[in-house]
Amino acid sequence: MFIEQSVQKDSVLKNIFIGMTIGMFTLEELDVYQSDSKVFNKRIISMLIERLKSQMN
């Protein structure tokens, strides 16, 4: 719960995580990302939250 709230409400933190993820993209992946970045950003954050929660167990 704390992890979800922290990532969702703190836009700076959220943008840092999205930026780190995008930084690992290949040029082809970046082209696909740019076509619908809003949807991809939501998915990146969703996956990040699940990954962080699984690391806490």
HTML snippet that shows the backbone in 3Dmol.js (N, CA, C, O; Angstrom):
<script src="https://3Dmol.org/build/3Dmol-min.js"></script>
<div id="view" style="width:600px;height:400px;position:relative"></div>
<script>
const pdb = `
ATOM      1  N   MET A   1       0.819  -1.187   0.000  1.00  0.00           N
ATOM      2  CA  MET A   1       0.000   0.000   0.000  1.00  0.00           C
ATOM      3  C   MET A   1       0.869   1.260   0.000  1.00  0.00           C
ATOM      4  O   MET A   1       0.623   2.183  -0.776  1.00  0.00           O
ATOM      5  N   PHE A   2       1.874   1.299   0.860  1.00  0.00           N
ATOM      6  CA  PHE A   2       2.765   2.453   0.921  1.00  0.00           C
ATOM      7  C   PHE A   2       3.511   2.644  -0.393  1.00  0.00           C
ATOM      8  O   PHE A   2       3.670   3.767  -0.870  1.00  0.00           O
ATOM      9  N   ILE A   3       3.965   1.542  -0.969  1.00  0.00           N
ATOM     10  CA  ILE A   3       4.709   1.610  -2.231  1.00  0.00           C
ATOM     11  C   ILE A   3       3.829   2.196  -3.325  1.00  0.00           C
ATOM     12  O   ILE A   3       4.259   3.087  -4.059  1.00  0.00           O
ATOM     13  N   GLU A   4       2.601   1.703  -3.440  1.00  0.00           N
ATOM     14  CA  GLU A   4       1.682   2.200  -4.468  1.00  0.00           C
ATOM     15  C   GLU A   4       1.435   3.692  -4.309  1.00  0.00           C
ATOM     16  O   GLU A   4       1.501   4.446  -5.280  1.00  0.00           O
ATOM     17  N   GLN A   5       1.151   4.113  -3.091  1.00  0.00           N
ATOM     18  CA  GLN A   5       0.869   5.521  -2.843  1.00  0.00           C
ATOM     19  C   GLN A   5       2.089   6.390  -3.132  1.00  0.00           C
ATOM     20  O   GLN A   5       1.965   7.473  -3.703  1.00  0.00           O
ATOM     21  N   SER A   6       3.252   5.918  -2.741  1.00  0.00           N
ATOM     22  CA  SER A   6       4.470   6.696  -2.955  1.00  0.00           C
ATOM     23  C   SER A   6       4.735   6.916  -4.435  1.00  0.00           C
ATOM     24  O   SER A   6       5.035   8.032  -4.861  1.00  0.00           O
ATOM     25  N   VAL A   7       4.625   5.859  -5.209  1.00  0.00           N
ATOM     26  CA  VAL A   7       4.917   5.962  -6.637  1.00  0.00           C
ATOM     27  C   VAL A   7       3.826   6.738  -7.364  1.00  0.00           C
ATOM     28  O   VAL A   7       4.126   7.544  -8.244  1.00  0.00           O
ATOM     29  N   GLN A   8       2.573   6.509  -7.011  1.00  0.00           N
ATOM     30  CA  GLN A   8       1.474   7.174  -7.704  1.00  0.00           C
ATOM     31  C   GLN A   8       1.418   8.672  -7.408  1.00  0.00           C
ATOM     32  O   GLN A   8       1.138   9.468  -8.304  1.00  0.00           O
ATOM     33  N   LYS A   9       1.679   9.061  -6.174  1.00  0.00           N
ATOM     34  CA  LYS A   9       1.506  10.459  -5.772  1.00  0.00           C
ATOM     35  C   LYS A   9       2.744  11.322  -6.002  1.00  0.00           C
ATOM     36  O   LYS A   9       2.619  12.531  -6.196  1.00  0.00           O
ATOM     37  N   ASP A  10       3.912  10.736  -5.986  1.00  0.00           N
ATOM     38  CA  ASP A  10       5.151  11.496  -6.148  1.00  0.00           C
ATOM     39  C   ASP A  10       5.540  11.499  -7.629  1.00  0.00           C
ATOM     40  O   ASP A  10       6.158  10.554  -8.120  1.00  0.00           O
ATOM     41  N   SER A  11       5.174  12.562  -8.324  1.00  0.00           N
ATOM     42  CA  SER A  11       5.403  12.609  -9.773  1.00  0.00           C
ATOM     43  C   SER A  11       6.888  12.619 -10.123  1.00  0.00           C
ATOM     44  O   SER A  11       7.278  12.089 -11.164  1.00  0.00           O
ATOM     45  N   VAL A  12       7.709  13.207  -9.283  1.00  0.00           N
ATOM     46  CA  VAL A  12       9.156  13.218  -9.550  1.00  0.00           C
ATOM     47  C   VAL A  12       9.697  11.794  -9.491  1.00  0.00           C
ATOM     48  O   VAL A  12      10.445  11.373 -10.373  1.00  0.00           O
ATOM     49  N   LEU A  13       9.318  11.054  -8.451  1.00  0.00           N
ATOM     50  CA  LEU A  13       9.759   9.669  -8.314  1.00  0.00           C
ATOM     51  C   LEU A  13       9.261   8.830  -9.487  1.00  0.00           C
ATOM     52  O   LEU A  13      10.007   8.032 -10.055  1.00  0.00           O
ATOM     53  N   LYS A  14       7.999   9.020  -9.838  1.00  0.00           N
ATOM     54  CA  LYS A  14       7.411   8.266 -10.949  1.00  0.00           C
ATOM     55  C   LYS A  14       8.160   8.557 -12.248  1.00  0.00           C
ATOM     56  O   LYS A  14       8.458   7.637 -13.009  1.00  0.00           O
ATOM     57  N   ASN A  15       8.463   9.812 -12.504  1.00  0.00           N
ATOM     58  CA  ASN A  15       9.176  10.174 -13.731  1.00  0.00           C
ATOM     59  C   ASN A  15      10.603   9.650 -13.740  1.00  0.00           C
ATOM     60  O   ASN A  15      11.135   9.318 -14.799  1.00  0.00           O
ATOM     61  N   ILE A  16      11.227   9.572 -12.573  1.00  0.00           N
ATOM     62  CA  ILE A  16      12.575   8.995 -12.498  1.00  0.00           C
ATOM     63  C   ILE A  16      12.522   7.520 -12.881  1.00  0.00           C
ATOM     64  O   ILE A  16      13.349   7.054 -13.665  1.00  0.00           O
ATOM     65  N   PHE A  17      11.561   6.786 -12.337  1.00  0.00           N
ATOM     66  CA  PHE A  17      11.436   5.357 -12.665  1.00  0.00           C
ATOM     67  C   PHE A  17      11.118   5.148 -14.141  1.00  0.00           C
ATOM     68  O   PHE A  17      11.679   4.255 -14.775  1.00  0.00           O
ATOM     69  N   ILE A  18      10.231   5.956 -14.687  1.00  0.00           N
ATOM     70  CA  ILE A  18       9.905   5.840 -16.112  1.00  0.00           C
ATOM     71  C   ILE A  18      11.139   6.157 -16.949  1.00  0.00           C
ATOM     72  O   ILE A  18      11.429   5.455 -17.918  1.00  0.00           O
ATOM     73  N   GLY A  19      11.860   7.203 -16.583  1.00  0.00           N
ATOM     74  CA  GLY A  19      13.071   7.582 -17.317  1.00  0.00           C
ATOM     75  C   GLY A  19      14.141   6.503 -17.281  1.00  0.00           C
ATOM     76  O   GLY A  19      14.809   6.257 -18.286  1.00  0.00           O
ATOM     77  N   MET A  20      14.309   5.857 -16.130  1.00  0.00           N
ATOM     78  CA  MET A  20      15.298   4.780 -16.036  1.00  0.00           C
ATOM     79  C   MET A  20      14.909   3.618 -16.931  1.00  0.00           C
ATOM     80  O   MET A  20      15.766   2.981 -17.544  1.00  0.00           O
ATOM     81  N   THR A  21      13.627   3.346 -17.004  1.00  0.00           N
ATOM     82  CA  THR A  21      13.151   2.248 -17.852  1.00  0.00           C
ATOM     83  C   THR A  21      13.337   2.586 -19.321  1.00  0.00           C
ATOM     84  O   THR A  21      13.839   1.765 -20.089  1.00  0.00           O
ATOM     85  N   ILE A  22      12.939   3.782 -19.715  1.00  0.00           N
ATOM     86  CA  ILE A  22      13.063   4.209 -21.109  1.00  0.00           C
ATOM     87  C   ILE A  22      14.534   4.253 -21.520  1.00  0.00           C
ATOM     88  O   ILE A  22      14.867   3.985 -22.675  1.00  0.00           O
ATOM     89  N   GLY A  23      15.394   4.584 -20.594  1.00  0.00           N
ATOM     90  CA  GLY A  23      16.823   4.638 -20.877  1.00  0.00           C
ATOM     91  C   GLY A  23      17.414   3.302 -21.293  1.00  0.00           C
ATOM     92  O   GLY A  23      18.487   3.268 -21.895  1.00  0.00           O
ATOM     93  N   MET A  24      16.748   2.215 -20.990  1.00  0.00           N
ATOM     94  CA  MET A  24      17.233   0.887 -21.363  1.00  0.00           C
ATOM     95  C   MET A  24      16.638   0.395 -22.686  1.00  0.00           C
ATOM     96  O   MET A  24      16.967  -0.701 -23.138  1.00  0.00           O
ATOM     97  N   PHE A  25      15.763   1.197 -23.312  1.00  0.00           N
ATOM     98  CA  PHE A  25      15.132   0.798 -24.570  1.00  0.00           C
ATOM     99  C   PHE A  25      16.127   0.833 -25.726  1.00  0.00           C
ATOM    100  O   PHE A  25      17.058   1.638 -25.744  1.00  0.00           O
ATOM    101  N   THR A  26      15.909  -0.057 -26.686  1.00  0.00           N
ATOM    102  CA  THR A  26      16.622   0.033 -27.959  1.00  0.00           C
ATOM    103  C   THR A  26      15.925   1.097 -28.798  1.00  0.00           C
ATOM    104  O   THR A  26      14.855   1.577 -28.423  1.00  0.00           O
ATOM    105  N   LEU A  27      16.515   1.470 -29.925  1.00  0.00           N
ATOM    106  CA  LEU A  27      15.893   2.470 -30.792  1.00  0.00           C
ATOM    107  C   LEU A  27      14.541   1.993 -31.315  1.00  0.00           C
ATOM    108  O   LEU A  27      13.609   2.788 -31.439  1.00  0.00           O
ATOM    109  N   GLU A  28      14.429   0.709 -31.621  1.00  0.00           N
ATOM    110  CA  GLU A  28      13.163   0.161 -32.105  1.00  0.00           C
ATOM    111  C   GLU A  28      12.097   0.224 -31.013  1.00  0.00           C
ATOM    112  O   GLU A  28      10.952   0.592 -31.277  1.00  0.00           O
ATOM    113  N   GLU A  29      12.475  -0.134 -29.792  1.00  0.00           N
ATOM    114  CA  GLU A  29      11.529  -0.072 -28.676  1.00  0.00           C
ATOM    115  C   GLU A  29      11.109   1.362 -28.392  1.00  0.00           C
ATOM    116  O   GLU A  29       9.958   1.619 -28.040  1.00  0.00           O
ATOM    117  N   LEU A  30      12.037   2.289 -28.543  1.00  0.00           N
ATOM    118  CA  LEU A  30      11.723   3.696 -28.329  1.00  0.00           C
ATOM    119  C   LEU A  30      10.708   4.199 -29.348  1.00  0.00           C
ATOM    120  O   LEU A  30       9.821   4.983 -29.010  1.00  0.00           O
ATOM    121  N   ASP A  31      10.835   3.754 -30.586  1.00  0.00           N
ATOM    122  CA  ASP A  31       9.850   4.131 -31.617  1.00  0.00           C
ATOM    123  C   ASP A  31       8.462   3.638 -31.251  1.00  0.00           C
ATOM    124  O   ASP A  31       7.483   4.369 -31.399  1.00  0.00           O
ATOM    125  N   VAL A  32       8.370   2.409 -30.779  1.00  0.00           N
ATOM    126  CA  VAL A  32       7.074   1.856 -30.373  1.00  0.00           C
ATOM    127  C   VAL A  32       6.543   2.602 -29.157  1.00  0.00           C
ATOM    128  O   VAL A  32       5.356   2.924 -29.096  1.00  0.00           O
ATOM    129  N   TYR A  33       7.399   2.876 -28.205  1.00  0.00           N
ATOM    130  CA  TYR A  33       7.010   3.615 -26.999  1.00  0.00           C
ATOM    131  C   TYR A  33       6.427   4.981 -27.345  1.00  0.00           C
ATOM    132  O   TYR A  33       5.404   5.383 -26.791  1.00  0.00           O
ATOM    133  N   GLN A  34       7.070   5.682 -28.251  1.00  0.00           N
ATOM    134  CA  GLN A  34       6.636   7.031 -28.610  1.00  0.00           C
ATOM    135  C   GLN A  34       5.269   7.037 -29.285  1.00  0.00           C
ATOM    136  O   GLN A  34       4.587   8.062 -29.285  1.00  0.00           O
ATOM    137  N   SER A  35       4.863   5.914 -29.857  1.00  0.00           N
ATOM    138  CA  SER A  35       3.563   5.865 -30.523  1.00  0.00           C
ATOM    139  C   SER A  35       2.405   5.963 -29.541  1.00  0.00           C
ATOM    140  O   SER A  35       1.333   6.455 -29.896  1.00  0.00           O
ATOM    141  N   ASP A  36       2.607   5.499 -28.305  1.00  0.00           N
ATOM    142  CA  ASP A  36       1.529   5.544 -27.303  1.00  0.00           C
ATOM    143  C   ASP A  36       2.130   5.575 -25.900  1.00  0.00           C
ATOM    144  O   ASP A  36       1.903   4.671 -25.096  1.00  0.00           O
ATOM    145  N   SER A  37       2.893   6.619 -25.620  1.00  0.00           N
ATOM    146  CA  SER A  37       3.665   6.680 -24.384  1.00  0.00           C
ATOM    147  C   SER A  37       2.793   6.671 -23.129  1.00  0.00           C
ATOM    148  O   SER A  37       3.202   6.118 -22.108  1.00  0.00           O
ATOM    149  N   LYS A  38       1.623   7.260 -23.180  1.00  0.00           N
ATOM    150  CA  LYS A  38       0.767   7.321 -21.994  1.00  0.00           C
ATOM    151  C   LYS A  38       0.372   5.916 -21.513  1.00  0.00           C
ATOM    152  O   LYS A  38       0.410   5.629 -20.316  1.00  0.00           O
ATOM    153  N   VAL A  39       0.000   5.062 -22.444  1.00  0.00           N
ATOM    154  CA  VAL A  39      -0.368   3.683 -22.100  1.00  0.00           C
ATOM    155  C   VAL A  39       0.846   2.924 -21.573  1.00  0.00           C
ATOM    156  O   VAL A  39       0.754   2.186 -20.593  1.00  0.00           O
ATOM    157  N   PHE A  40       1.977   3.117 -22.235  1.00  0.00           N
ATOM    158  CA  PHE A  40       3.193   2.428 -21.797  1.00  0.00           C
ATOM    159  C   PHE A  40       3.640   2.905 -20.422  1.00  0.00           C
ATOM    160  O   PHE A  40       4.109   2.101 -19.616  1.00  0.00           O
ATOM    161  N   ASN A  41       3.504   4.200 -20.137  1.00  0.00           N
ATOM    162  CA  ASN A  41       3.888   4.717 -18.821  1.00  0.00           C
ATOM    163  C   ASN A  41       3.048   4.073 -17.726  1.00  0.00           C
ATOM    164  O   ASN A  41       3.577   3.707 -16.677  1.00  0.00           O
ATOM    165  N   LYS A  42       1.750   3.931 -17.955  1.00  0.00           N
ATOM    166  CA  LYS A  42       0.876   3.285 -16.964  1.00  0.00           C
ATOM    167  C   LYS A  42       1.318   1.848 -16.735  1.00  0.00           C
ATOM    168  O   LYS A  42       1.343   1.373 -15.599  1.00  0.00           O
ATOM    169  N   ARG A  43       1.663   1.162 -17.809  1.00  0.00           N
ATOM    170  CA  ARG A  43       2.091  -0.233 -17.685  1.00  0.00           C
ATOM    171  C   ARG A  43       3.443  -0.334 -16.973  1.00  0.00           C
ATOM    172  O   ARG A  43       3.648  -1.230 -16.154  1.00  0.00           O
ATOM    173  N   ILE A  44       4.347   0.568 -17.280  1.00  0.00           N
ATOM    174  CA  ILE A  44       5.656   0.577 -16.612  1.00  0.00           C
ATOM    175  C   ILE A  44       5.475   0.756 -15.108  1.00  0.00           C
ATOM    176  O   ILE A  44       6.089   0.033 -14.323  1.00  0.00           O
ATOM    177  N   ILE A  45       4.649   1.700 -14.703  1.00  0.00           N
ATOM    178  CA  ILE A  45       4.430   1.959 -13.281  1.00  0.00           C
ATOM    179  C   ILE A  45       3.748   0.765 -12.617  1.00  0.00           C
ATOM    180  O   ILE A  45       4.101   0.386 -11.500  1.00  0.00           O
ATOM    181  N   SER A  46       2.783   0.182 -13.299  1.00  0.00           N
ATOM    182  CA  SER A  46       2.100  -0.993 -12.754  1.00  0.00           C
ATOM    183  C   SER A  46       3.089  -2.144 -12.519  1.00  0.00           C
ATOM    184  O   SER A  46       3.075  -2.777 -11.463  1.00  0.00           O
ATOM    185  N   MET A  47       3.932  -2.402 -13.500  1.00  0.00           N
ATOM    186  CA  MET A  47       4.923  -3.467 -13.371  1.00  0.00           C
ATOM    187  C   MET A  47       5.944  -3.143 -12.282  1.00  0.00           C
ATOM    188  O   MET A  47       6.362  -4.026 -11.534  1.00  0.00           O
ATOM    189  N   LEU A  48       6.337  -1.887 -12.197  1.00  0.00           N
ATOM    190  CA  LEU A  48       7.286  -1.457 -11.174  1.00  0.00           C
ATOM    191  C   LEU A  48       6.726  -1.678  -9.770  1.00  0.00           C
ATOM    192  O   LEU A  48       7.421  -2.195  -8.894  1.00  0.00           O
ATOM    193  N   ILE A  49       5.482  -1.290  -9.561  1.00  0.00           N
ATOM    194  CA  ILE A  49       4.849  -1.460  -8.253  1.00  0.00           C
ATOM    195  C   ILE A  49       4.806  -2.936  -7.878  1.00  0.00           C
ATOM    196  O   ILE A  49       5.128  -3.299  -6.747  1.00  0.00           O
ATOM    197  N   GLU A  50       4.413  -3.786  -8.821  1.00  0.00           N
ATOM    198  CA  GLU A  50       4.366  -5.223  -8.531  1.00  0.00           C
ATOM    199  C   GLU A  50       5.754  -5.768  -8.213  1.00  0.00           C
ATOM    200  O   GLU A  50       5.905  -6.602  -7.320  1.00  0.00           O
ATOM    201  N   ARG A  51       6.753  -5.306  -8.931  1.00  0.00           N
ATOM    202  CA  ARG A  51       8.129  -5.763  -8.692  1.00  0.00           C
ATOM    203  C   ARG A  51       8.618  -5.322  -7.314  1.00  0.00           C
ATOM    204  O   ARG A  51       9.228  -6.108  -6.589  1.00  0.00           O
ATOM    205  N   LEU A  52       8.353  -4.077  -6.956  1.00  0.00           N
ATOM    206  CA  LEU A  52       8.763  -3.583  -5.639  1.00  0.00           C
ATOM    207  C   LEU A  52       8.054  -4.344  -4.514  1.00  0.00           C
ATOM    208  O   LEU A  52       8.672  -4.688  -3.506  1.00  0.00           O
ATOM    209  N   LYS A  53       6.753  -4.605  -4.692  1.00  0.00           N
ATOM    210  CA  LYS A  53       6.015  -5.350  -3.673  1.00  0.00           C
ATOM    211  C   LYS A  53       6.546  -6.765  -3.513  1.00  0.00           C
ATOM    212  O   LYS A  53       6.623  -7.282  -2.398  1.00  0.00           O
ATOM    213  N   SER A  54       6.915  -7.396  -4.631  1.00  0.00           N
ATOM    214  CA  SER A  54       7.430  -8.761  -4.541  1.00  0.00           C
ATOM    215  C   SER A  54       8.808  -8.805  -3.860  1.00  0.00           C
ATOM    216  O   SER A  54       9.162  -9.806  -3.238  1.00  0.00           O
ATOM    217  N   GLN A  55       9.566  -7.738  -3.977  1.00  0.00           N
ATOM    218  CA  GLN A  55      10.880  -7.669  -3.341  1.00  0.00           C
ATOM    219  C   GLN A  55      10.782  -7.476  -1.825  1.00  0.00           C
ATOM    220  O   GLN A  55      11.729  -7.769  -1.095  1.00  0.00           O
ATOM    221  N   MET A  56       9.645  -6.987  -1.363  1.00  0.00           N
ATOM    222  CA  MET A  56       9.450  -6.733   0.068  1.00  0.00           C
ATOM    223  C   MET A  56       9.148  -8.021   0.836  1.00  0.00           C
ATOM    224  O   MET A  56       9.285  -8.056   2.059  1.00  0.00           O
ATOM    225  N   ASN A  57       8.746  -9.059   0.144  1.00  0.00           N
ATOM    226  CA  ASN A  57       8.372 -10.322   0.827  1.00  0.00           C
ATOM    227  C   ASN A  57       9.578 -11.166   1.120  1.00  0.00           C
ATOM    228  O   ASN A  57       9.449 -12.252   1.686  1.00  0.00           O
TER     229      ASN A  57
END
`;
const viewer = $3Dmol.createViewer("view");
viewer.addModel(pdb, "pdb");
viewer.setStyle({}, {cartoon: {color: "spectrum"}});
viewer.zoomTo();
viewer.render();
</script>
